[in-house]
Structure formats: structure tokens, C-alpha cells
Amino acid sequence: MKTIILPVALIALVAASCAGDSPLGKASETITPAELREYTRILGADSMMGRKPFTPGETIAVNYLARELERIGFAPAFGDSWFQEVPMVEITTKVQSPVLITAGGRKLELSAPDDIAVESPSMKEYVELVDIPMVFCGFGIVAPEYGWNDFSAVDVRGKCAVVLVNDPGLYTGDSALFKGRTMTYYGRWTYKYEEAARQGATAILIIHETVGAGYDFSIPRKSSISPGLYQEPVAGDPEPCPVTGWLSAEAASVLFGAQGHDVEQLRSDACIRGFSGFEMGASISLRLINTHLRNSSMNVAGILRGTTRPEEAVVISAHWDHFGIGEKENGDSIYNGAVDNGTSMAWALEIGEAFSSMKKRPERSVILFFPTAEEQGLLGSSWFVANPPVRQENLIACFNNDLLLPIGRMKDMMVTGYGQSDLDDMLAGAASRQGRYLMPDPNPETGMYFRSDHFPFAKAGIPSMFARGNCDSREYGIEWAADREKEYITNKYHKPADNYYPEMNFDGIEEDARAVFNVACRIVTSDIRPQWKPGSEFAIVR
């Protein structure tokens, strides 16, 4: 892809045109805390029924988004439709009896979902494992570029692979091992499931550990008792492992302890290059019943067509889906998802309104994109990237957001995946004009770069950004902001308590939206094509 190098004076001129008293600066003033609040209140209301795909809540949510896109001046992105069908299958897995493991001469009975969180992506109605041998496979990683293969000494065909969460760099502090504390895609649970399937495993279990996962065991536990969404398989697709899931740390400790092993010591050993996995001398038995529902969920998108290069587009994205009505907690069973992801949808709509308010339309197009099924593995955004409304090579950049905390103005803009592309440098200028600074994610071990809807764009080689004020409150400082984030993750993330509250402060999200609008406007009103930086794993895709 051709790199365009702009003279410094021209970059300054373009930047200035998107700020201050210019027409584009005035457009950014349409982004207001009051409108962000109202969008979030509506999208996080009980009337949305938790916005779960395949439910009445989906119909309510996607129709609302389509009406708002039309109201702010966008046109349907998919021909004459606001909606893109994403074919999926919903699988509800029921564990028929306790999970039995024979290990070290002992019979262990594990309770699902409290000890073991099990799901099945299989299209079969019945899935039964009878005394399937279990194999410990370290981190479950095959990474030739790092000289790493956890399966080199073991054969998992027809067996149950047991693996550690995350990747070795996190636990050693060695920045030269993978990427140190920064999770690579090899540490993501989706990769581990994919690799186990490639190795021929019948089942895979990941040993949970809160720091490495980025969340406590309640998250995979809850996922395992909720219906799961999967891309509708077609002929030629690779077969997934029929059984996937997580072992709680306590259950793993009992299992390995029965064989004279300590999980912490195994984790330490598995971080050493050349570690060999081993047959555990254990077997697992379980019986699952799957119920399948085939349907299509909807991506929603609108387009503001460019004046001279409408075939080229910048994407602003925020997923619409959440978890619907489910397990009751503290008397509430509606998983409203006001922060996950109501605040980000509000952010996207306000950026879109700023673009549509411009008297002189940009040369390139702007697409506002609201994917489905982010919570189920980025299914909607993956489908969109494979089937975009413009040619994939003409998708210039993606700006995505997720989990925008409404806790006031921030000094920082935290970039998840900092250092990946030129977008960082462009955002730094916009942030500086707000008296702010850029910083990398202080918790890169959680792998957030692989957990939201910019990631399918990045995998396709499209420079993508996930940035928000998060870590340094202008009023209360760093520790206060960290406490607010921890309180949200602990008490509200993927829980019914993720509601709209009147005390939410949208001033910081306003600044975030204006900063991204500034950068996106630089791109759509120029010939700039952001590039991946040398060393990015996505640089070679294009």
C-alpha cells in the first residue's frame, strides 16, 4: 500500500481545519454531554430488554439505531437497507450430570458451572465424552516466530487438552518472551480453542486465573449457562472442538494435586522454552445436550457519502449487543449494558452527527457501524469486514470504542494496542490540543486489543484504533480513576448492575468523541492513509 508523506505545513493546516473556530471546529461542538447522556439512558433502559441477539430486544435496539442514523443525516450503508444479516446458530448447552474426572486413583466430581464452565460449539444434539484421556499442554501455543510449540511432545488427537490462560511473557516479566506483560493473540482464549481444534483435540479446558484472564471466574461461568452464538458453519469450515470450557483455579488445584502437581509450579515450568507437556494419567467423562436455533442477527450501519472519493471510507464502530434477560442478581435479571456498550454507541452517534452537520461534506465517506454479537466473539464485525459495503481495500481506518466509563474528564487518552499504527501520532496531536496525553493500556495482560470490534479490521490489515480517557482523572487523579474502573469491572461488568445512573458524568466522553472526530476528519478530508508501524504483526497483511 502506498505511503503518503505530507509536508509538515500541510499536516498543520489540516489539523487546524478540524479545530477551533473553523467550520469543522464548530461541527465538533455538536457533540455534547447532554446528548451522550440521553442516548445512553435510552440504550441502557429496561425497554431495550438487554439488547440480546435473537430476542425482541434486538429488534427494538437495531430499529432505534436505524432511526437515529436517518435522523442525523446518514443513508443506509447496505444498498437501501440499514441492516446486514449475519447468519448464526445459537447453541444452548446443558450439562446432564456432574463432570467426572479420574485422576491419581481418585474419582473427582466437578459441578458445572461452578467448578467447570463447559460449552459446546458442536452441531450435534448429543455430545458425550467417556473416559477421554487428559493432556497438559502448557499454554496451548504454537508460535513459530517465537520458537514455541507446546504440542511438540504430546498427541492430543481425540483427547482433552488442558492449557494455561494467557501467554508466558506475563508470568516471567521477561519483555523478550512473546511481548512480556502485553498479551499477544496467542494468549487469547479464542486462539487456544482454535489451536486445540487444529491439533485434533476432542475437548479443551483452560485453567482460569484472574490476572491472566482479565476477569474473575464468574465471567466464563455465566457464559457457559447462557446460549452461545456461533457463525453458521459452511462446507469447508474447520471443525471446532466439540467441548470447550474453563476449569476454576480451585478445581484445577484439586485435579493436579491428586497427581502430585502444583499448578503454580506447572505455570512456572511451562514458561521455560522447550517445556514438554505430558499425559496427565487422568480421564474425563461428561454428557451434554445441545439445542440449536438457526437465525440471522443484524449489523446496523449508515453511511455519509464523500463528495469526491465516496468509495473510500473511515469506520466508526461500537457494538450494540449485550446479554438480554438472564440469571437474576440482587433482584434484577435485565443485563442493560449501559456502559457495555451504551456509552460507546452514544459516542459513535455523536461523532456521526458532527460529520453530518458540516456544511462542506468530506471527500471520503464516513460509516457508522454497530456490530452484533461482539459479546459472542466479534461475530458481527468479522462478518462485516469479510462482506463490507465498500471494497475492503478502501476501508482506510477503523475507530472503535467499548466500555467508555462516564466518570468525568481525563488527562489521558489510553490507547489499547499503543504503538501499532500512525493513528497514535495523529491522536496525540488532537489530545494535546485538549491538554491531554496519550498512554498505553496499563493492563496489557488482559488482551483488550483482541476483545473488541476493531480487531477483525486489524486482522484484515486495516489500521484500527481503540482509545479512550480512562486512567488519570483531571479532578481526582490516577488512583481514583483506577478505583472507579475496578469497581465497574468487579460489580457491574456483564452483570445486571450495568445500568444508566443519573450521576454519570459524560464530560470526558465528550472530549474523547471530539478528539476522535478531529483525527477522523483529518483522514476523510485529505489523502492520508494511516500505516501500520514497523514491527506490528498486522503490517504485512496489506
Steps between C-alpha positions, in 0.01 A plus 500: 500500500638841405617720784414869464740733677350844556706816553496620859327823400219308329452272801475807721250659262280190492516468879408863546201463268355244739525712811431838650268746323508329159182346356630158604575633845143618521384155388676347799294726725192296409648227724353570843477326839123544498453306175750233608300459820167470320627238256645298788182529706290367213739225393546385861130502588301193602287554188797381292478166683878465517553521121570132449515357147208274400265666752240779483769719654700473178208623292446797731870593509585471130188687393582779743853527360371508143257781587778700665733451203230633271421789734860621510527494121662169408381269221465119515843339459383169349336607178157623607519329840636601839543133586745226406393145580762298686411129483554332835399205704411534867603195702365436847713241679370310801731287714298190581689385808808582707827496310705198612879498495712203597846610613765348721273215598233746615161576347431874501151632448493855360188712507407697188515798483661574837807275470511460123336728242423286194358590159467322168525659154406166346209468258421161655208471740684266738866527594639240734853445624573165664835469676675731255872527587614840624827662385669804652623722215661798672354819352355319197705712258668430166696815405783433254617862505569463871645149466213366710294182469314368803374201301836376372530220755134403540220358288156640585301338222175374646603621846433789737767772489548691826677833458597813693343839436692789334858453374839449665620860492249609764630271769874545451530876468733433207418759233688290242267202555207549264413864593558483873194614694323602180278212394546381144219333309656170606381573853138555403254222579363506145846417365541214747167350390603535134843343552365206700259430214785517247688247714202262489389529864149390590484741793695791642494640853675824597617537859356828622717759671360850556804710407566299185138495390426862587183404691393264774349155450146637512539615136564157336260348755218729387587451135474122534142512629385745233428407138806552283504653153723362224546578134281269295746236374536439128666219309875511538505686832741349755331288763514643853565287807162348596558603864658827614520657842681620809613339823478717809834554675373300797388205287831500312689500830306194619542322166876548473548458874354150469798421276761667717527818290472863602333729242719799584813293454366361173433854381856597587641192324285558191654846456838342424573458129505131414255398772330171413137433568399164636225242523330572831404144586147633535179466300179699474139396445200723438176512305361809328175574318503777242198689372554689175320807369599625155431864430658821382588790723544848362795730458385860474683765298448835335721687256567868438630490146811696409492761227795395282612156627182344640638151437759559777379502859592537864300284743381608846380192689339399830319169557131508587452158659500392864363203699125551512302357790682236700608380840362726772737695724378716788146479367589616147514273196534755214856539378463857376860564391487877547881525502548180299426638251241778525753776567704400194195493273426850625862597423466368143165669434633834623806473274268418213280801574810723501590377152149543366483857637793611282391737224781377277487122491829309512653343191493149644204318652431444868334175612337470842499130579322322785599131497304213649638216713816669625439330832496162325837532330492804265269319260327804351816699436674194353211455257501871410874503425457195276192655331544879519277756327809639320800307376708378793815669371309830506434479872761756603477475880275382782436685827327274751399543861379279781446546875516881505475581870290814566710626791598849385788667320833324472854625447585187303385324189581136553581321175445126514754361256719809524781511245319303230435774243530864391160563655677535836703795372192665354305456822790639705458836328125509558544401864772760553266776384267387779783514754522120509761233440502152348589193701501125432257271677645449850354148505613356164488149644119504471526491119239769439642563154362160399167535679307766309380576151806681365687168507343342188592820314858477627524133399399606148780759495280807560664742748273504803484693824345432841558808719324670788564712808524251781791525741571854626206707624551874457324556833590197712815347355628156403412290805142625503456412131649153556258443788203602282606258227553220751160568656336476158681179398433335837140602557343589165687349204273240334259530791147641535647791696641651177217753496463867413533719808419875516833570672695388192735774376532519120747792479792266438321301230422830328874576487576147376245534220632841396858370489410204279281721280803724453721210387233339281429834336868540413483170316174549311593854387845405365697231319646365827513122526610395849765231506593222740825565681805279441481197723121486513374149437235652270741692276552212257128438438474785252 
